[in-house]
Amino acid sequence: MRSTRKPLSIMVVAISLATISFAQEIRTDYDRNANFSRYKTFSFEKIQTQNQLWVDRIASAVSAALTAKGLSRVSLDGDISIVAVEMTKDQQTLDTFYDNFEGGWGWRWGGGFGESTKTTDTYGVGTVVIDLFDAKSKKLIWRGSESNAFSGKSSKNIKNLDKGVEKLFKDYPPKA
């Protein structure tokens, strides 16, 4: 009896480890000084992905999650502007965010005066990074990323994206 238990135990551990390795990884962070109760609407500034079919899928998943939280999507000039990027290769990012941004170069690209903050993150293939900016101040107020293993089936990937984004916004807005 003892000899059959050992292979069974090894198999259970192996399956558990495989399941953990394919689990979605959810990470969020936010500006502790932001007043999230004042944000009522959102619009998309940019969605960047290699596969153009995913632009609408990402927008749909994020819209569903934020609408469920009581926000309304508007086509332009929302209280929150959203930038979403899908990583298609393992990549380390170095982001610079400017306070008191002045000028017309756009967000995250510099060109203004004020203080800056740099952050470094490493994202793997299949990761979607979603940044929420205060549309008036152009300041990053919330960042989330979700990653999961891609399959060969488009319908499964869409389902995983929807579930991942829903989990990502589970605790949105952050509690004061």
N, C-alpha and C positions, 0 to 999 in steps of 0.2 A: 504494500500500500504506500509505503514511504517513497518508493522510486517513481510512482506515477504523480505524486504530489509536486515533486521538484520541477519536472518539465511543465506542468500546468502553472505553477507559480511563475516560472520564467516567462511563459507565454502571456500571462496576465500583466506582468510588469512591462513587457515589450509593447503590448497593445496600449497600455496606459501612457507610456512614453510617446508612442506614435500619435495618440490623440492629443496630447499636450502640445506636441510640435506643430500640429495643424490648427490649433486653436487661434482665434482672432486675438491679436494684440491691440489693446485700446490704451491710448495715452492722451491725457488732457492737461492743460495748464491755462491759467487765466490771470489777468491783471487784478490784483487784490484790491485796488482802489476804484475799479470800474463799478458804476451803479447800473447793474443789469436790469433793474426794474423800469428804467426809463426807455429801454429799447422795445419798440412795438412793431417795427417793420424791418424787412431785410430785402436786399437785392444782390444780384451776383455781379461782381466786378470782372472776374475772370475764372474760367475753368480750363486748366491745361492738362491735356492727355494726348498720348500718341494716337489713340483710336477715337476718332470723332464720334463714334456711336456712344461712347461713354460720357460725353458732355451732358447730354440730356438725362442719362441714367444717374449721374452724380447729382445734378441739379434736382432731379425728382426725389432722390433719397434724402438729401439735405432739406429740401422744402417740406417733405412729409414730416421729418423729425421736428423741425422748428415750428411748423404749423400746429403740430400736436402739443407744443409747449405754449401756444397762444400767440405766436407772432404771425404777422401777415406778410406775404410776399408781394412786393411791388416791382414793377419793371425797372424803375430808376429811382435813385435818391432815397433808398431806405435808410433807417436809422443805423443799420448794420450793413456794411459791404462785405461780401464774401469772396475770398480767393481760395480755390481748391486746385490741388496739383496731385496728379497720379504719378507715382514713381515707377519707371519702367526698367530701372537698373538700380543696384545697390548704390547709394549715394549719400555722401555727407554734405550737409548744407551749413553754410555760415551766413546767418541773416543779420542784417543791421537794421534796427528800427530807430527812427528819429522822433524825438519829442519836439514840440514847437516847430513842426515842419512848415517851411515857407517855400513857395515856389511851385512850379508846375511840372516837375519831372515825374511825379507819381509816387506811389507808396513803395517803400523798400529800396528805391533806386538812388537815394541821396539827392543831392542838388539843393538842399536847404540848409539852414543854420539851426543850431540847437544842440542838445545833448543826444548821444546815441547809445544804444545798447546792442551788444553782439551776443548771439546765441549760436551754439553748434549742436546739430542733431544728426544722427545717422538713421536713414530710412532704407528699408529693403524693398525688393521688387514686390509689386502688388500692394503697396502702401498708398493710401489716399490721405493727404494732409489738408486740413480745412482750417483756414484762418478767418476769424471774424474781426473786422476793424470797425471802430467808431467812425461813422462816415463823416462827421464834422471835424474831428480832430485828426483823423487819419492814423490813429493810434491802434496798435494791436491790442485787443481786449481778451481774446480767447483763441487757443490753438488746440486742435485735436488731430490725432492720427489713428487710423485703423488699418490693420494689415491682416491679410489672410492668404492662404495658399490658393492659387488659381488652379482651376481644373480645366479640362478640355471642353467643358460644356458651358456655353454662354449663359443658359438659363440658370445654372448653378452659380456662376459668378455673379449674376445680377442679384440672386437671392442672398448670397453672402455679403454683397455690398449693402443691400437694404438692411440686413440684420446688423452688420457692423456699424453703419451710420446710426441706426436706432440705439445701439449700445453706447456709441460715442456721445450722444446727446442725452443719455439717461439722466445724468445729474445736472443738466443745464436747465435754468441758469444756476450758476454756482451759489451756494448758500453764503450769506453774508458772514 
